[in-house]
């Protein structure tokens, strides 16, 4: 049994209680692991854009683009220089949310450059900005798929930033909070 609260949290009834999953943090973990696997040699799934997008970058974003231009294809971005501080994007990672006419790539490049321009920072930024946002209504099928993918990752209990992806509340804990005697079975 799956249901969603505030279009942000997925509730799942389990045998002895419930699990609450933060949909954004869970999707971040999934995307981060997928990106890490792509860097380790797996081929990324790319969604070709019907109309290639031209994106103008700030000087800092363009510098970051140049620094990571060899990594972006491994994440699923098909992009190349197209003039002064402009790039053309022909494909994006399949499953990435929030493309928003290129704002996704601007956000990733803008956050990765500067004080923390590590590959790890880029992967975290990519996962965070590409993930399903809190407030997004999901169907039962989407919730089930997200949960299945989360538990298929190596570290399902935290997002790449270290925040918890889920909470487990036992039946005895619920009974205690409602000052109810726990049923003996």
Backbone as CSV, one residue per row, in Angstrom:
resi,resn,N_x,N_y,N_z,CA_x,CA_y,CA_z,C_x,C_y,C_z
1,UNK,0.847,-1.174,0.000,0.000,0.000,0.000,0.893,1.239,0.000
2,UNK,0.802,2.056,-1.036,1.594,3.279,-1.177,0.651,4.467,-1.214
3,UNK,1.024,5.536,-0.542,0.301,6.787,-0.698,1.262,7.938,-0.430
4,UNK,0.875,9.109,-0.889,1.768,10.267,-0.867,1.177,11.358,0.024
5,UNK,2.037,12.002,0.794,1.632,13.099,1.661,2.319,14.375,1.192
6,UNK,1.543,15.431,1.029,2.055,16.738,0.596,2.861,16.652,-0.711
7,UNK,2.564,15.675,-1.531,3.271,15.476,-2.798,4.785,15.489,-2.599
8,UNK,5.234,14.988,-1.459,6.662,14.998,-1.125,7.139,13.727,-0.435
9,UNK,6.249,13.085,0.315,6.625,11.923,1.104,5.778,10.722,0.698
10,UNK,6.449,9.608,0.538,5.773,8.365,0.179,5.638,7.521,1.447
11,UNK,4.415,7.133,1.764,4.146,6.288,2.928,3.900,4.869,2.434
12,UNK,4.534,3.927,3.118,4.381,2.521,2.768,4.083,1.743,4.049
13,UNK,2.996,1.014,4.044,2.688,0.149,5.181,3.536,-1.100,5.067
14,UNK,4.224,-1.432,6.144,4.991,-2.675,6.193,4.415,-3.536,7.305
15,UNK,4.887,-4.758,7.414,4.311,-5.726,8.338,4.201,-5.204,9.767
16,UNK,5.228,-4.553,10.250,5.210,-4.137,11.650,5.358,-2.615,11.787
17,UNK,4.691,-1.851,10.912,4.758,-0.407,11.017,4.624,0.272,9.671
18,UNK,5.471,1.294,9.464,5.433,2.010,8.189,6.800,2.597,7.894
19,UNK,7.002,2.893,6.606,8.212,3.562,6.140,7.754,4.830,5.435
20,UNK,8.461,5.928,5.701,8.199,7.200,5.044,9.440,7.534,4.221
21,UNK,9.247,7.762,2.933,10.366,8.039,2.030,10.252,9.459,1.490
22,UNK,11.349,10.200,1.564,11.440,11.534,0.968,11.705,11.321,-0.524
23,UNK,10.734,11.651,-1.369,10.851,11.333,-2.800,12.024,12.046,-3.463
24,UNK,12.323,13.272,-3.067,13.441,13.993,-3.685,14.777,13.355,-3.285
25,UNK,14.966,13.114,-1.998,16.217,12.510,-1.530,16.411,11.108,-2.116
26,UNK,15.328,10.356,-2.225,15.410,9.007,-2.803,15.830,9.076,-4.265
27,UNK,15.211,9.986,-5.037,15.559,10.097,-6.456,16.991,10.601,-6.620
28,UNK,17.429,11.492,-5.721,18.824,11.953,-5.740,19.773,10.769,-5.625
29,UNK,19.499,9.871,-4.659,20.367,8.702,-4.462,20.407,7.848,-5.720
30,UNK,19.247,7.626,-6.326,19.163,6.802,-7.537,19.987,7.423,-8.659
31,UNK,19.811,8.717,-8.899,20.526,9.391,-9.983,22.022,9.464,-9.719
32,UNK,22.400,9.688,-8.476,23.817,9.739,-8.119,24.476,8.380,-8.400
33,UNK,23.815,7.311,-7.969,24.382,5.976,-8.217,24.453,5.670,-9.705
34,UNK,23.419,6.039,-10.437,23.418,5.815,-11.885,24.565,6.585,-12.537
35,UNK,24.768,7.842,-12.138,25.856,8.651,-12.695,27.215,8.055,-12.340
36,UNK,27.370,7.597,-11.096,28.628,6.970,-10.687,28.908,5.717,-11.522
37,UNK,27.861,4.922,-11.758,28.016,3.726,-12.589,28.381,4.092,-14.025
38,UNK,27.800,5.175,-14.528,28.139,5.623,-15.877,29.608,6.014,-15.962
39,UNK,30.110,6.680,-14.939,31.521,7.063,-14.925,32.430,5.846,-14.820
40,UNK,31.903,4.769,-14.249,32.670,3.531,-14.114,32.588,2.668,-15.375
41,UNK,31.897,3.151,-16.400,31.893,2.422,-17.656,30.547,2.036,-18.218
42,UNK,29.469,2.153,-17.423,28.145,1.862,-17.979,27.770,2.945,-18.971
43,UNK,27.038,2.566,-19.986,26.616,3.531,-20.997,25.360,4.263,-20.516
44,UNK,25.405,5.601,-20.500,24.222,6.334,-20.032,23.075,6.264,-21.032
45,UNK,21.866,6.348,-20.507,20.690,6.430,-21.372,20.464,7.906,-21.669
46,UNK,20.358,8.228,-22.946,20.229,9.617,-23.375,18.872,9.822,-24.033
47,UNK,18.241,10.927,-23.690,16.999,11.330,-24.342,17.353,12.450,-25.315
48,UNK,17.241,12.175,-26.603,17.536,13.198,-27.604,16.469,14.275,-27.559
49,UNK,16.899,15.517,-27.699,15.959,16.632,-27.730,15.406,16.770,-29.139
50,UNK,14.129,16.960,-29.264,13.508,17.143,-30.566,14.090,18.369,-31.263
51,UNK,14.260,19.434,-30.482,14.883,20.652,-30.980,16.090,20.937,-30.102
52,UNK,17.313,20.853,-30.652,18.494,21.149,-29.835,18.369,22.516,-29.170
53,UNK,18.876,22.605,-27.965,18.786,23.841,-27.186,20.129,24.553,-27.192
54,UNK,20.098,25.851,-27.446,21.308,26.654,-27.299,21.216,27.369,-25.968
55,UNK,22.285,27.272,-25.206,22.305,27.838,-23.856,23.503,28.758,-23.729
56,UNK,23.236,29.977,-23.307,24.321,30.914,-23.034,24.739,30.739,-21.586
57,UNK,26.041,30.626,-21.384,26.583,30.398,-20.050,27.321,31.626,-19.546
58,UNK,27.375,31.772,-18.244,28.202,32.828,-17.652,29.663,32.434,-17.865
59,UNK,30.590,33.368,-17.695,32.006,32.994,-17.844,32.404,31.838,-16.917
60,UNK,31.898,31.846,-15.679,32.225,30.782,-14.724,31.617,29.446,-15.163
61,UNK,30.359,29.492,-15.618,29.707,28.259,-16.077,30.426,27.692,-17.297
62,UNK,30.848,28.570,-18.210,31.531,28.095,-19.414,32.879,27.475,-19.054
63,UNK,33.562,28.059,-18.080,34.837,27.499,-17.627,34.614,26.098,-17.055
64,UNK,33.558,25.946,-16.270,33.228,24.633,-15.707,32.837,23.667,-16.820
65,UNK,32.070,24.159,-17.800,31.704,23.317,-18.944,32.959,22.785,-19.639
66,UNK,33.914,23.660,-19.893,35.149,23.232,-20.558,35.905,22.213,-19.716
67,UNK,35.953,22.453,-18.401,36.678,21.559,-17.499,36.051,20.162,-17.470
68,UNK,34.713,20.085,-17.562,34.014,18.803,-17.447,33.386,18.329,-18.748
69,UNK,33.776,18.907,-19.865,33.158,18.528,-21.149,33.370,17.050,-21.471
70,UNK,34.419,16.447,-20.938,34.662,15.020,-21.171,33.815,14.138,-20.245
71,UNK,33.287,14.715,-19.162,32.472,13.969,-18.198,30.988,14.043,-18.556
72,UNK,30.541,15.181,-19.069,29.113,15.386,-19.342,28.498,14.283,-20.209
73,UNK,29.171,13.805,-21.273,28.572,12.704,-22.054,28.372,11.429,-21.232
74,UNK,29.236,11.190,-20.259,29.090,10.012,-19.419,27.881,10.130,-18.488
75,UNK,27.421,11.356,-18.261,26.219,11.574,-17.465,24.965,11.535,-18.334
76,UNK,25.154,11.653,-19.659,24.019,11.627,-20.573,23.760,12.940,-21.285
77,UNK,24.621,13.936,-21.078,24.459,15.213,-21.772,25.229,15.182,-23.084
78,UNK,24.548,15.459,-24.170,25.207,15.601,-25.469,25.248,17.097,-25.759
79,UNK,26.399,17.715,-25.471,26.541,19.165,-25.595,27.912,19.495,-26.162
80,UNK,27.967,20.585,-26.892,29.235,21.024,-27.475,29.239,22.548,-27.605
81,UNK,30.447,23.134,-27.675,30.530,24.590,-27.838,29.821,25.039,-29.118
82,UNK,29.240,26.234,-29.030,28.486,26.768,-30.166,28.593,28.295,-30.143
83,UNK,29.815,28.784,-30.229,30.033,30.226,-30.191,30.650,30.638,-28.873
84,UNK,30.703,31.926,-28.660,31.313,32.476,-27.455,30.395,32.239,-26.259
85,UNK,30.868,31.422,-25.294,30.123,31.100,-24.068,28.730,30.545,-24.327
86,UNK,28.528,29.956,-25.481,27.246,29.331,-25.808,27.505,27.869,-26.132
87,UNK,26.595,27.012,-25.705,26.683,25.598,-26.041,25.377,25.181,-26.700
88,UNK,25.461,24.096,-27.458,24.257,23.508,-28.028,24.100,22.126,-27.401
89,UNK,22.899,21.846,-26.924,22.608,20.578,-26.257,21.660,19.789,-27.146
90,UNK,22.077,18.584,-27.500,21.278,17.728,-28.375,20.621,16.568,-27.615
91,UNK,21.122,16.274,-26.428,20.569,15.179,-25.639,20.797,15.416,-24.158
92,UNK,19.891,14.884,-23.353,19.982,15.005,-21.892,19.825,13.613,-21.282
93,UNK,20.235,13.441,-20.034,20.097,12.123,-19.405,18.627,11.694,-19.352
94,UNK,18.375,10.483,-19.793,17.014,9.946,-19.712,16.631,9.855,-18.239
95,UNK,15.434,10.277,-17.939,14.964,10.234,-16.564,15.256,11.487,-15.771
96,UNK,16.083,12.382,-16.316,16.355,13.641,-15.610,15.100,14.497,-15.627
97,UNK,14.772,15.023,-14.491,13.622,15.921,-14.388,14.154,17.341,-14.422
98,UNK,13.271,18.293,-14.564,13.625,19.702,-14.400,14.565,20.245,-15.484
99,UNK,14.469,19.757,-16.721,15.319,20.273,-17.798,15.099,21.771,-17.972
100,UNK,13.856,22.211,-17.987,13.476,23.626,-18.026,14.285,24.436,-19.035
101,UNK,14.277,23.957,-20.267,14.935,24.684,-21.375,16.390,24.996,-21.091
102,UNK,17.073,24.133,-20.376,18.502,24.293,-20.143,18.870,24.791,-18.764
103,UNK,17.890,25.218,-17.980,18.190,25.714,-16.631,18.882,24.637,-15.794
104,UNK,18.547,23.374,-16.045,19.173,22.270,-15.318,20.686,22.301,-15.497
105,UNK,21.142,22.415,-16.728,22.585,22.423,-16.988,23.225,23.689,-16.427
106,UNK,22.546,24.833,-16.544,23.055,26.067,-15.930,23.251,25.871,-14.427
107,UNK,22.262,25.270,-13.765,22.341,25.052,-12.321,23.516,24.143,-11.956
108,UNK,23.676,23.056,-12.700,24.754,22.106,-12.413,26.111,22.768,-12.609
109,UNK,26.283,23.441,-13.728,27.572,24.085,-14.009,27.838,25.233,-13.044
110,UNK,26.809,25.998,-12.705,26.967,27.116,-11.785,27.329,26.673,-10.384
111,UNK,26.751,25.569,-9.944,27.008,25.076,-8.589,28.331,24.342,-8.494
112,UNK,28.765,23.711,-9.586,29.985,22.907,-9.558,31.235,23.766,-9.619
113,UNK,31.185,24.880,-10.320,32.372,25.735,-10.447,32.669,26.462,-9.152
114,UNK,33.730,27.227,-9.172,34.062,28.058,-8.022,34.722,27.297,-6.903
115,UNK,34.179,27.447,-5.688,34.856,26.923,-4.498,34.966,25.401,-4.473
116,UNK,34.010,24.694,-5.055,34.094,23.232,-5.076,33.877,22.745,-6.495
117,UNK,34.980,22.584,-7.204,34.864,22.155,-8.591,35.300,20.696,-8.751
118,UNK,35.028,19.893,-7.739,35.405,18.490,-7.797,34.373,17.690,-8.597
119,UNK,34.792,16.542,-9.063,33.886,15.638,-9.763,32.755,15.217,-8.824
120,UNK,33.077,14.991,-7.561,32.070,14.610,-6.573,31.001,15.695,-6.451
121,UNK,31.430,16.954,-6.452,30.484,18.073,-6.368,29.583,18.091,-7.596
122,UNK,30.149,17.794,-8.771,29.340,17.779,-9.992,28.306,16.663,-9.920
123,UNK,28.699,15.492,-9.460,27.756,14.369,-9.373,26.617,14.691,-8.401
124,UNK,26.952,15.285,-7.268,25.926,15.649,-6.288,24.995,16.719,-6.849
125,UNK,25.570,17.700,-7.512,24.764,18.771,-8.106,23.852,18.213,-9.192
126,UNK,24.406,17.355,-10.039,23.612,16.716,-11.098,22.434,15.952,-10.482
127,UNK,22.716,15.134,-9.468,21.665,14.319,-8.847,20.597,15.200,-8.203
128,UNK,21.020,16.226,-7.513,20.073,17.097,-6.810,19.182,17.867,-7.788
129,UNK,19.794,18.482,-8.774,19.026,19.321,-9.702,18.198,18.505,-10.698
130,UNK,18.570,17.251,-10.915,17.843,16.401,-11.861,16.714,15.614,-11.213
131,UNK,16.705,15.553,-9.909,15.757,14.698,-9.188,14.350,15.290,-9.145
132,UNK,13.400,14.399,-8.945,12.003,14.783,-8.724,11.984,15.764,-7.552
133,UNK,11.246,16.807,-7.694,11.156,17.822,-6.639,10.076,17.448,-5.613
134,UNK,10.278,17.934,-4.403,9.215,17.857,-3.401,8.061,18.691,-3.951
135,UNK,6.844,18.210,-3.771,5.683,18.913,-4.292,5.169,18.336,-5.602
136,UNK,5.872,17.342,-6.149,5.461,16.708,-7.415,4.565,15.517,-7.100
137,UNK,3.349,15.547,-7.607,2.428,14.431,-7.416,2.921,13.235,-8.222
138,UNK,2.926,12.077,-7.596,3.352,10.839,-8.245,2.201,9.845,-8.261
139,UNK,2.137,9.060,-9.315,1.162,7.977,-9.368,1.664,6.831,-8.495
140,UNK,0.804,5.891,-8.198,1.209,4.722,-7.413,2.329,3.982,-8.138
141,UNK,2.222,3.859,-9.451,3.256,3.173,-10.233,4.593,3.908,-10.127
142,UNK,4.566,5.234,-10.175,5.802,6.014,-10.046,6.409,5.845,-8.655
143,UNK,5.565,5.823,-7.633,6.062,5.624,-6.274,6.705,4.241,-6.139
144,UNK,6.026,3.218,-6.638,6.562,1.857,-6.564,7.893,1.756,-7.293
145,UNK,7.979,2.347,-8.477,9.215,2.321,-9.254,10.346,3.031,-8.516
146,UNK,10.045,4.188,-7.947,11.055,4.945,-7.211,11.582,4.133,-6.031
147,UNK,10.674,3.510,-5.281,11.076,2.714,-4.121,11.894,1.501,-4.560
148,UNK,11.470,0.820,-5.612,12.228,-0.334,-6.121,13.637,0.079,-6.537
149,UNK,13.738,1.194,-7.265,15.056,1.680,-7.701,15.921,2.094,-6.516
150,UNK,15.300,2.717,-5.521,16.056,3.136,-4.334,16.672,1.930,-3.639
151,UNK,15.888,0.879,-3.427,16.405,-0.287,-2.718,17.376,-1.113,-3.561
152,UNK,17.478,-0.810,-4.840,18.464,-1.470,-5.696,19.818,-0.755,-5.645
153,UNK,19.885,0.414,-4.987,21.151,1.130,-4.879,21.988,0.548,-3.749
154,UNK,23.256,0.905,-3.747,24.166,0.396,-2.733,23.920,1.026,-1.353
155,UNK,23.536,2.307,-1.341,23.313,3.024,-0.075,21.925,3.660,-0.078
156,UNK,20.884,2.877,0.105,19.528,3.418,-0.034,19.067,4.323,1.113
157,UNK,19.788,4.357,2.217,19.281,5.048,3.398,19.638,6.526,3.484
158,UNK,20.544,7.011,2.603,20.879,8.433,2.599,21.012,8.933,1.167
159,UNK,20.774,10.223,0.990,21.023,10.848,-0.307,22.524,11.120,-0.397
160,UNK,23.028,11.563,-1.548,24.467,11.816,-1.678,25.000,12.883,-0.712
161,UNK,24.121,13.751,-0.219,24.541,14.796,0.720,24.516,14.309,2.171
162,UNK,24.046,13.081,2.391,24.023,12.509,3.735,22.695,12.627,4.464
163,UNK,21.690,13.227,3.813,20.374,13.331,4.459,19.660,11.979,4.362
164,UNK,18.817,11.660,5.333,18.097,10.379,5.258,17.097,10.373,4.095
165,UNK,16.959,9.242,3.460,15.955,9.081,2.403,14.662,8.524,2.974
166,UNK,14.756,7.912,4.161,13.562,7.275,4.716,13.610,7.221,6.236
167,UNK,12.426,7.092,6.796,12.265,6.850,8.223,11.403,5.611,8.379
168,UNK,11.713,4.810,9.353,10.896,3.638,9.658,10.285,3.855,11.024
169,UNK,8.989,3.689,11.118,8.290,3.823,12.395,7.590,2.498,12.656
170,UNK,7.967,1.876,13.751,7.418,0.550,14.065,6.015,0.675,14.641
171,UNK,5.300,-0.412,14.585,3.963,-0.463,15.174,4.017,-0.190,16.672
172,UNK,4.968,-0.789,17.395,5.053,-0.467,18.826,5.311,1.030,19.077
173,UNK,6.104,1.664,18.234,6.348,3.100,18.373,5.061,3.888,18.157
174,UNK,4.291,3.527,17.146,3.002,4.182,16.907,2.074,3.982,18.100
175,UNK,2.002,2.738,18.581,1.154,2.447,19.742,1.586,3.270,20.957
176,UNK,2.889,3.372,21.191,3.410,4.147,22.322,3.023,5.616,22.183
177,UNK,3.160,6.175,21.006,2.845,7.596,20.801,1.353,7.890,20.983
178,UNK,0.522,6.915,20.672,-0.919,7.093,20.868,-1.378,6.555,22.227
179,UNK,-0.406,6.197,23.076,-0.671,5.678,24.414,-1.619,4.488,24.371
180,UNK,-1.316,3.630,23.443,-2.115,2.434,23.233,-1.262,1.240,23.648
181,UNK,-1.892,0.263,24.240,-1.145,-0.948,24.588,-0.820,-1.694,23.319
182,UNK,0.421,-2.149,23.206,0.849,-2.915,22.050,0.196,-4.274,22.098
183,UNK,-0.390,-4.640,20.959,-1.049,-5.943,20.879,-0.005,-7.043,20.862
184,UNK,-0.242,-8.072,21.644,0.645,-9.253,21.659,0.148,-10.237,20.613
185,UNK,1.072,-10.803,19.874,0.680,-11.790,18.859,1.300,-13.117,19.140
